[in-house]
């Protein structure tokens, strides 16, 4: 790949590369995972996908991650920093307008489900302006929602010292579909005092390696498939085109 934009120089860039932009959040992830969990995962996925696409002959560069997202549902926990959907929408619009002056194709690699409303609004507007942009979620087929076994396992794989294993406890395991109404109105703390939606007990680095490989495969398939749904999301050619449930498709 052309590498990471942050550490490259302008003469080193290929003409009109594919640009991957990791989108994350700064929000609580229970008592055992760091605030940057979503950003760390989205960045790792983008970097691995960029490497694989480069092997296939594409010119790819990974832009610096956007560390702030729409995390209002986590605001009741100290440390959470959210810019909200309206501001995130504008940020994505201006990022893509600027990137479009030199990039070929732009893919927003999203690690946080709370960013979806902003992504849908911004990408549909941008595509209407003629920009070659879409987004892809970091998702697995049977993942849990937030700070559970999915994210905990992946962080154990990526950097085990980021996980406070002594603080791992089961969270709210009621399906997200049943929690979502109250969660949307009252926030995560009303349905999970620890901030965990899922159960991280039993998480392992080995599981995490398999999960992030699945995420990367999915994002790569979506990019190579080039089919975009009405939300501006790249479809996974290997999966149903009907949007999956929040708990699996769009992690919190
Ligand atoms: Zn997360």
Boltz pocket constraint, residues with backbone or C-beta under 6 A from the ligand:
constraints:
  - pocket:
      binder: B
      contacts: [[A, 29], [A, 37], [A, 38], [A, 111], [A, 112], [A, 145], [A, 146], [A, 147], [A, 151], [A, 251], [A, 252]]
      max_distance: 6.0
